[in-house]
Amino acid sequence: MTETTAVTLERDTTEMRKVYANFIREQVSAGTPVIALEADLMSSMAMDGVQRDWPQHVINCGIMEANVIGVSAGLSLTGRTPFVHTFTAFASRRCFDQLFMALDYQKNNVKVIASDAGVTACHNGGTHMSFEDMGIVRGLANSVVMEVTDATMFRDILQQLATLRGFYWVRTIRKQAAKIYPEGTRFTIGKGNVLRDGSDITLIANGIMVAEALVAADRLGEQGVSVAVIDMFTLKPIDRMLVKNYAEKTGRIVTCENHSIHNGLGSAVAEVLVESCPVPMRRVGVKERYGQVGTQEWLQQEYGLTADEIVAAARELL
């Protein structure tokens, strides 16, 4: 691992948690059937004020994540549109059976917002730092699994989910993300976004690693390498055609994720490649480790989630 600091790009002016709280407030004010459920993380997701203003539309179920999922399923059956928030570790590991039985198996209309993605859990440490959650949830038959990139994307995806039916899982950070998209950008769930075109190698990233991939592309470009960068914000269903097209075009793929390299983005891309267009690839992500306490910058270094690691992986293939 190289000894440089994680790259810092321009940050969004609005925290991701405030995007979510503002969305709930707007939906309730408009009279939609949206109802928000929390697992004793009201202040963590900036929902305190929303609950004070709309106590009948925000339910704090306490530190009982399995119960939160059960309550959301019941509310779905009454015609409400429940949005459930808790940290990724608790929304996946702690209540997986309820995700399966109450939401997925019964095809209930519930949206799960899983925050503190990967190393962004920072000072909450290893017990709260999930590197396996997206892999857990993508194994469910009817789930749609996403990781939003910035505030613009989060805002648009939430607006879509207010009217879409089904079990959707949205992974996010809580604080400010690197700003990638202009205000007003619209997104299609299940389709990746080509942020840069290129002919020598393709970087496929999601979440906080999209910014790192863009910086890595700049550095490789300075070395004369033509780099494509794709934001694969929907893990399931993954954009198979886009992966195949860029595998054929560039012949080399590097995946970049704030998640274990097992059963996450790297695995999903590899599955597409082996079935449709086998090419050399590398996976940048967490490798057989648990989380720990630290700043996000330090943790990205410690777990190899930096532009430097992406460049090194790309150079191996080149």
C-alpha positions as a Markdown table, in Angstrom:
| # | Residue | x | y | z |
|---|---|---|---|---|
| 1 | Met | 0.0 | 0.0 | 0.0 |
| 2 | Thr | 1.3 | 3.4 | -0.9 |
| 3 | Glu | 1.7 | 6.0 | 1.8 |
| 4 | Thr | -0.3 | 9.0 | 0.5 |
| 5 | Thr | -3.5 | 10.4 | 1.9 |
| 6 | Ala | -7.0 | 9.6 | 0.7 |
| 7 | Val | -8.1 | 12.1 | -2.0 |
| 8 | Thr | -10.5 | 14.8 | -0.9 |
| 9 | Leu | -12.7 | 16.4 | -3.6 |
| 10 | Glu | -15.2 | 19.2 | -3.4 |
| 11 | Arg | -17.9 | 18.2 | -0.9 |
| 12 | Asp | -21.7 | 18.5 | -1.2 |
| 13 | Thr | -23.1 | 21.4 | 0.7 |
| 14 | Thr | -25.8 | 19.1 | 2.2 |
| 15 | Glu | -25.2 | 16.1 | 4.3 |
| 16 | Met | -26.7 | 12.9 | 3.1 |
| 17 | Arg | -28.7 | 12.4 | 6.3 |
| 18 | Lys | -30.3 | 15.9 | 5.8 |
| 19 | Val | -31.2 | 14.9 | 2.3 |
| 20 | Tyr | -33.1 | 12.0 | 3.8 |
| 21 | Ala | -34.8 | 14.0 | 6.6 |
| 22 | Asn | -35.8 | 16.7 | 4.1 |
| 23 | Phe | -37.3 | 14.1 | 1.8 |
| 24 | Ile | -39.4 | 12.6 | 4.6 |
| 25 | Arg | -40.6 | 16.1 | 5.6 |
| 26 | Glu | -41.6 | 17.0 | 2.1 |
| 27 | Gln | -43.4 | 13.7 | 1.5 |
| 28 | Val | -45.4 | 14.0 | 4.8 |
| 29 | Ser | -46.2 | 17.7 | 4.1 |
| 30 | Ala | -47.5 | 16.7 | 0.7 |
| 31 | Gly | -49.8 | 14.1 | 2.2 |
| 32 | Thr | -48.3 | 11.0 | 0.6 |
| 33 | Pro | -48.5 | 7.7 | 2.5 |
| 34 | Val | -44.8 | 7.7 | 3.3 |
| 35 | Ile | -44.0 | 6.8 | 6.9 |
| 36 | Ala | -40.5 | 6.7 | 8.5 |
| 37 | Leu | -39.3 | 4.2 | 11.0 |
| 38 | Glu | -36.1 | 4.5 | 13.1 |
| 39 | Ala | -34.2 | 2.1 | 15.4 |
| 40 | Asp | -33.2 | 4.6 | 18.1 |
| 41 | Leu | -31.0 | 6.6 | 15.6 |
| 42 | Met | -33.2 | 9.7 | 15.3 |
| 43 | Ser | -30.4 | 12.3 | 15.8 |
| 44 | Ser | -27.9 | 10.2 | 13.7 |
| 45 | Met | -30.1 | 10.6 | 10.7 |
| 46 | Ala | -31.3 | 14.2 | 11.5 |
| 47 | Met | -34.9 | 12.9 | 12.0 |
| 48 | Asp | -35.4 | 14.6 | 15.4 |
| 49 | Gly | -37.0 | 17.7 | 14.0 |
| 50 | Val | -39.2 | 15.7 | 11.6 |
| 51 | Gln | -40.6 | 13.6 | 14.4 |
| 52 | Arg | -41.3 | 16.7 | 16.5 |
| 53 | Asp | -43.3 | 18.3 | 13.7 |
| 54 | Trp | -44.9 | 15.1 | 12.4 |
| 55 | Pro | -45.0 | 12.6 | 15.3 |
| 56 | Gln | -47.7 | 10.4 | 13.7 |
| 57 | His | -45.5 | 9.9 | 10.6 |
| 58 | Val | -42.1 | 9.0 | 12.3 |
| 59 | Ile | -41.9 | 6.0 | 14.6 |
| 60 | Asn | -38.9 | 5.3 | 16.7 |
| 61 | Cys | -39.1 | 1.5 | 17.4 |
| 62 | Gly | -36.0 | 1.5 | 19.7 |
| 63 | Ile | -33.0 | -0.7 | 19.4 |
| 64 | Met | -35.0 | -3.6 | 18.0 |
| 65 | Glu | -34.1 | -3.8 | 14.3 |
| 66 | Ala | -36.0 | -7.1 | 13.7 |
| 67 | Asn | -39.1 | -5.5 | 15.1 |
| 68 | Val | -38.6 | -2.4 | 12.9 |
| 69 | Ile | -38.7 | -4.6 | 9.8 |
| 70 | Gly | -41.8 | -6.4 | 11.1 |
| 71 | Val | -43.6 | -3.2 | 11.8 |
| 72 | Ser | -42.7 | -1.8 | 8.4 |
| 73 | Ala | -44.2 | -5.0 | 6.8 |
| 74 | Gly | -47.4 | -4.5 | 8.6 |
| 75 | Leu | -47.6 | -0.8 | 7.7 |
| 76 | Ser | -47.0 | -1.8 | 4.0 |
| 77 | Leu | -50.0 | -4.2 | 4.2 |
| 78 | Thr | -52.2 | -1.3 | 5.3 |
| 79 | Gly | -51.3 | 0.7 | 2.2 |
| 80 | Arg | -48.5 | 2.9 | 3.7 |
| 81 | Thr | -45.1 | 3.3 | 2.1 |
| 82 | Pro | -42.6 | 2.6 | 4.9 |
| 83 | Phe | -39.0 | 3.9 | 4.8 |
| 84 | Val | -36.8 | 2.2 | 7.4 |
| 85 | His | -33.4 | 3.6 | 8.5 |
| 86 | Thr | -30.7 | 2.1 | 10.6 |
| 87 | Phe | -26.9 | 1.5 | 10.2 |
| 88 | Thr | -25.8 | -1.0 | 7.5 |
| 89 | Ala | -24.6 | -3.6 | 10.1 |
| 90 | Phe | -27.9 | -3.7 | 11.9 |
| 91 | Ala | -30.1 | -3.5 | 8.8 |
| 92 | Ser | -28.4 | -6.6 | 7.3 |
| 93 | Arg | -26.7 | -8.9 | 9.8 |
| 94 | Arg | -29.0 | -8.3 | 12.8 |
| 95 | Cys | -32.3 | -8.7 | 11.0 |
| 96 | Phe | -31.6 | -10.8 | 8.0 |
| 97 | Asp | -34.3 | -13.4 | 8.7 |
| 98 | Gln | -36.9 | -10.6 | 8.9 |
| 99 | Leu | -35.7 | -9.1 | 5.7 |
| 100 | Phe | -36.3 | -12.4 | 4.1 |
| 101 | Met | -39.6 | -13.4 | 5.8 |
| 102 | Ala | -41.4 | -10.1 | 6.2 |
| 103 | Leu | -40.1 | -8.1 | 3.2 |
| 104 | Asp | -38.7 | -10.2 | 0.4 |
| 105 | Tyr | -40.7 | -13.4 | 0.7 |
| 106 | Gln | -43.9 | -11.6 | 1.1 |
| 107 | Lys | -43.0 | -9.0 | -1.5 |
| 108 | Asn | -43.9 | -6.1 | 0.7 |
| 109 | Asn | -43.4 | -2.5 | -0.3 |
| 110 | Val | -40.6 | -1.3 | 2.1 |
| 111 | Lys | -37.6 | 0.8 | 1.4 |
| 112 | Val | -34.5 | 0.2 | 3.7 |
| 113 | Ile | -32.1 | 3.1 | 4.0 |
| 114 | Ala | -28.8 | 1.6 | 5.4 |
| 115 | Ser | -26.4 | 4.3 | 6.5 |
| 116 | Asp | -22.8 | 4.4 | 7.8 |
| 117 | Ala | -21.6 | 2.4 | 4.8 |
| 118 | Gly | -18.3 | 0.6 | 5.2 |
| 119 | Val | -15.4 | 2.7 | 6.6 |
| 120 | Thr | -17.6 | 5.8 | 6.9 |
| 121 | Ala | -18.8 | 4.3 | 10.2 |
| 122 | Cys | -15.5 | 5.7 | 11.5 |
| 123 | His | -15.6 | 6.1 | 15.3 |
| 124 | Asn | -18.4 | 3.6 | 15.8 |
| 125 | Gly | -15.8 | 0.9 | 15.1 |
| 126 | Gly | -15.8 | -2.7 | 14.1 |
| 127 | Thr | -19.1 | -3.8 | 15.5 |
| 128 | His | -20.9 | -1.0 | 13.5 |
| 129 | Met | -18.7 | -1.3 | 10.4 |
| 130 | Ser | -20.2 | -3.5 | 7.8 |
| 131 | Phe | -18.3 | -4.8 | 4.8 |
| 132 | Glu | -20.7 | -7.6 | 4.0 |
| 133 | Asp | -24.1 | -6.0 | 3.9 |
| 134 | Met | -24.6 | -5.6 | 0.2 |
| 135 | Gly | -23.6 | -9.1 | -0.4 |
| 136 | Ile | -26.1 | -10.3 | 2.2 |
| 137 | Val | -29.0 | -8.4 | 0.7 |
| 138 | Arg | -28.2 | -9.1 | -3.0 |
| 139 | Gly | -28.7 | -12.8 | -2.3 |
| 140 | Leu | -32.5 | -12.2 | -1.7 |
| 141 | Ala | -34.6 | -13.1 | -4.7 |
| 142 | Asn | -36.7 | -9.9 | -5.0 |
| 143 | Ser | -34.3 | -7.2 | -3.6 |
| 144 | Val | -33.1 | -4.2 | -5.5 |
| 145 | Val | -29.7 | -3.1 | -4.0 |
| 146 | Met | -28.1 | 0.3 | -4.5 |
| 147 | Glu | -25.4 | 2.5 | -3.1 |
| 148 | Val | -25.9 | 6.2 | -3.7 |
| 149 | Thr | -23.0 | 8.4 | -4.7 |
| 150 | Asp | -23.8 | 11.9 | -3.7 |
| 151 | Ala | -26.7 | 14.2 | -2.5 |
| 152 | Thr | -28.0 | 14.8 | -6.0 |
| 153 | Met | -28.3 | 11.1 | -6.6 |
| 154 | Phe | -29.8 | 10.3 | -3.2 |
| 155 | Arg | -32.4 | 13.0 | -3.6 |
| 156 | Asp | -33.5 | 11.7 | -7.0 |
| 157 | Ile | -33.5 | 8.0 | -5.9 |
| 158 | Leu | -35.6 | 8.8 | -2.8 |
| 159 | Gln | -38.2 | 10.6 | -5.0 |
| 160 | Gln | -38.4 | 7.6 | -7.3 |
| 161 | Leu | -38.8 | 5.2 | -4.4 |
| 162 | Ala | -41.7 | 7.1 | -3.0 |
| 163 | Thr | -43.8 | 5.8 | -6.0 |
| 164 | Leu | -42.0 | 2.5 | -6.8 |
| 165 | Arg | -43.3 | -0.7 | -5.2 |
| 166 | Gly | -41.1 | -3.4 | -3.8 |
| 167 | Phe | -38.2 | -4.1 | -1.5 |
| 168 | Tyr | -35.4 | -1.7 | -2.1 |
| 169 | Trp | -32.1 | -1.4 | -0.2 |
| 170 | Val | -30.2 | 1.9 | -0.4 |
| 171 | Arg | -26.7 | 2.0 | 1.1 |
| 172 | Thr | -25.4 | 5.5 | 2.0 |
| 173 | Ile | -23.1 | 7.5 | 4.1 |
| 174 | Arg | -24.5 | 10.0 | 6.6 |
| 175 | Lys | -22.4 | 13.1 | 6.2 |
| 176 | Gln | -21.2 | 15.0 | 3.2 |
| 177 | Ala | -20.2 | 13.1 | 0.0 |
| 178 | Ala | -17.9 | 14.2 | -2.7 |
| 179 | Lys | -20.0 | 16.1 | -5.3 |
| 180 | Ile | -20.1 | 14.1 | -8.5 |
| 181 | Tyr | -23.3 | 15.1 | -10.2 |
| 182 | Pro | -24.8 | 18.5 | -11.1 |
| 183 | Glu | -28.1 | 19.4 | -9.4 |
| 184 | Gly | -31.1 | 18.1 | -11.3 |
| 185 | Thr | -29.4 | 15.0 | -12.7 |
| 186 | Arg | -31.8 | 12.1 | -13.1 |
| 187 | Phe | -30.9 | 8.4 | -12.6 |
| 188 | Thr | -32.2 | 5.1 | -13.9 |
| 189 | Ile | -32.2 | 2.3 | -11.4 |
| 190 | Gly | -30.4 | -0.7 | -12.8 |
| 191 | Lys | -28.3 | 1.3 | -15.3 |
| 192 | Gly | -24.7 | 2.4 | -14.6 |
| 193 | Asn | -23.5 | 5.9 | -15.5 |
| 194 | Val | -20.4 | 6.4 | -17.7 |
| 195 | Leu | -18.6 | 9.3 | -16.1 |
| 196 | Arg | -15.6 | 9.1 | -18.4 |
| 197 | Asp | -15.0 | 7.2 | -21.6 |
| 198 | Gly | -11.8 | 5.4 | -22.4 |
| 199 | Ser | -10.3 | 2.6 | -24.4 |
| 200 | Asp | -7.4 | 1.1 | -22.3 |
| 201 | Ile | -9.1 | 0.1 | -19.0 |
| 202 | Thr | -12.4 | 0.5 | -17.2 |
| 203 | Leu | -12.8 | 1.4 | -13.6 |
| 204 | Ile | -16.2 | 0.4 | -12.2 |
| 205 | Ala | -17.0 | 1.9 | -8.8 |
| 206 | Asn | -19.8 | 2.8 | -6.4 |
| 207 | Gly | -20.3 | 4.9 | -3.3 |
| 208 | Ile | -17.3 | 6.8 | -1.9 |
| 209 | Met | -15.0 | 5.0 | -4.4 |
| 210 | Val | -16.5 | 6.8 | -7.4 |
| 211 | Ala | -14.5 | 9.9 | -6.4 |
| 212 | Glu | -11.3 | 7.8 | -5.9 |
| 213 | Ala | -11.8 | 6.2 | -9.3 |
| 214 | Leu | -12.1 | 9.6 | -11.0 |
| 215 | Val | -8.8 | 10.8 | -9.3 |
| 216 | Ala | -7.2 | 7.5 | -10.3 |
| 217 | Ala | -8.3 | 8.1 | -13.9 |
| 218 | Asp | -6.7 | 11.5 | -13.9 |
| 219 | Arg | -3.4 | 10.0 | -12.7 |
| 220 | Leu | -3.4 | 7.3 | -15.2 |
| 221 | Gly | -4.4 | 9.8 | -17.9 |
| 222 | Glu | -1.2 | 11.7 | -17.1 |
| 223 | Gln | 0.7 | 8.5 | -17.9 |
| 224 | Gly | -1.0 | 8.2 | -21.3 |
| 225 | Val | -3.6 | 5.7 | -20.3 |
| 226 | Ser | -7.2 | 6.1 | -21.7 |
| 227 | Val | -9.5 | 5.3 | -18.7 |
| 228 | Ala | -13.3 | 4.7 | -18.6 |
| 229 | Val | -15.0 | 5.3 | -15.3 |
| 230 | Ile | -18.4 | 3.8 | -14.6 |
| 231 | Asp | -20.6 | 4.6 | -11.5 |
| 232 | Met | -22.4 | 1.3 | -10.9 |
| 233 | Phe | -24.7 | 2.6 | -8.2 |
| 234 | Thr | -27.1 | -0.3 | -8.7 |
| 235 | Leu | -25.5 | -3.5 | -7.6 |
| 236 | Lys | -28.6 | -5.6 | -8.2 |
| 237 | Pro | -29.8 | -5.8 | -10.9 |
| 238 | Ile | -26.4 | -4.9 | -12.2 |
| 239 | Asp | -26.1 | -3.3 | -15.7 |
| 240 | Arg | -24.9 | -6.4 | -17.4 |
| 241 | Met | -24.8 | -4.9 | -20.9 |
| 242 | Leu | -22.7 | -2.0 | -19.8 |
| 243 | Val | -20.2 | -4.2 | -18.1 |
| 244 | Lys | -20.0 | -6.5 | -21.2 |
| 245 | Asn | -19.7 | -3.5 | -23.6 |
| 246 | Tyr | -16.8 | -2.0 | -21.7 |
| 247 | Ala | -15.1 | -5.3 | -21.2 |
| 248 | Glu | -15.1 | -5.8 | -24.9 |
| 249 | Lys | -14.0 | -2.2 | -25.5 |
| 250 | Thr | -11.1 | -1.9 | -23.0 |
| 251 | Gly | -10.2 | -5.5 | -22.3 |
| 252 | Arg | -9.4 | -4.8 | -18.6 |
| 253 | Ile | -11.6 | -4.1 | -15.6 |
| 254 | Val | -10.9 | -2.8 | -12.1 |
| 255 | Thr | -13.8 | -2.7 | -9.5 |
| 256 | Cys | -13.6 | -0.3 | -6.6 |
| 257 | Glu | -15.8 | -0.6 | -3.5 |
| 258 | Asn | -16.1 | 0.4 | 0.1 |
| 259 | His | -17.2 | -3.2 | 0.9 |
| 260 | Ser | -15.6 | -6.7 | 1.0 |
| 261 | Ile | -14.4 | -7.8 | -2.4 |
| 262 | His | -16.4 | -11.0 | -1.7 |
| 263 | Asn | -20.0 | -10.9 | -2.8 |
| 264 | Gly | -20.1 | -7.2 | -3.5 |
| 265 | Leu | -19.4 | -5.1 | -6.6 |
| 266 | Gly | -16.3 | -7.1 | -7.6 |
| 267 | Ser | -18.1 | -10.4 | -7.4 |
| 268 | Ala | -21.1 | -9.1 | -9.3 |
| 269 | Val | -19.0 | -7.8 | -12.1 |
| 270 | Ala | -16.9 | -11.0 | -12.2 |
| 271 | Glu | -20.1 | -13.0 | -12.6 |
| 272 | Val | -21.1 | -11.0 | -15.6 |
| 273 | Leu | -17.6 | -11.2 | -17.1 |
| 274 | Val | -17.2 | -15.0 | -16.7 |
| 275 | Glu | -20.6 | -15.6 | -18.3 |
| 276 | Ser | -20.4 | -13.1 | -21.2 |
| 277 | Cys | -16.9 | -11.6 | -21.8 |
| 278 | Pro | -14.0 | -13.0 | -19.7 |
| 279 | Val | -11.2 | -10.3 | -19.4 |
| 280 | Pro | -8.5 | -9.7 | -16.8 |
| 281 | Met | -9.8 | -7.8 | -13.8 |
| 282 | Arg | -8.7 | -6.7 | -10.3 |
| 283 | Arg | -10.9 | -5.9 | -7.3 |
| 284 | Val | -10.1 | -3.0 | -5.0 |
| 285 | Gly | -11.9 | -3.3 | -1.7 |
| 286 | Val | -11.8 | -4.7 | 1.8 |
| 287 | Lys | -9.9 | -8.1 | 1.9 |
| 288 | Glu | -10.8 | -10.5 | 4.7 |
| 289 | Arg | -10.9 | -7.9 | 7.5 |
| 290 | Tyr | -13.1 | -6.5 | 10.2 |
| 291 | Gly | -13.6 | -2.8 | 10.9 |
| 292 | Gln | -12.0 | -0.7 | 13.6 |
| 293 | Val | -12.1 | 2.8 | 15.0 |
| 294 | Gly | -10.5 | 5.6 | 13.1 |
| 295 | Thr | -11.0 | 8.7 | 10.9 |
| 296 | Gln | -12.3 | 8.0 | 7.4 |
| 297 | Glu | -9.1 | 9.2 | 5.8 |
| 298 | Trp | -7.0 | 6.8 | 8.0 |
| 299 | Leu | -9.5 | 3.9 | 7.4 |
| 300 | Gln | -9.4 | 4.3 | 3.7 |
| 301 | Gln | -5.6 | 4.1 | 3.8 |
| 302 | Glu | -5.7 | 1.2 | 6.2 |
| 303 | Tyr | -8.1 | -0.8 | 4.0 |
| 304 | Gly | -6.7 | 0.2 | 0.6 |
| 305 | Leu | -9.7 | 2.2 | -0.5 |
| 306 | Thr | -7.8 | 5.0 | -2.3 |
| 307 | Ala | -7.0 | 6.3 | -5.7 |
| 308 | Asp | -3.4 | 5.0 | -5.2 |
| 309 | Glu | -4.6 | 1.5 | -4.8 |
| 310 | Ile | -6.8 | 1.8 | -7.9 |
| 311 | Val | -3.8 | 3.1 | -9.9 |
| 312 | Ala | -1.7 | 0.2 | -8.7 |
| 313 | Ala | -4.3 | -2.4 | -9.6 |
| 314 | Ala | -4.7 | -0.8 | -13.1 |
| 315 | Arg | -0.9 | -0.8 | -13.7 |
| 316 | Glu | -0.9 | -4.6 | -12.9 |
| 317 | Leu | -3.3 | -5.1 | -15.7 |
| 318 | Leu | -1.6 | -2.7 | -18.1 |
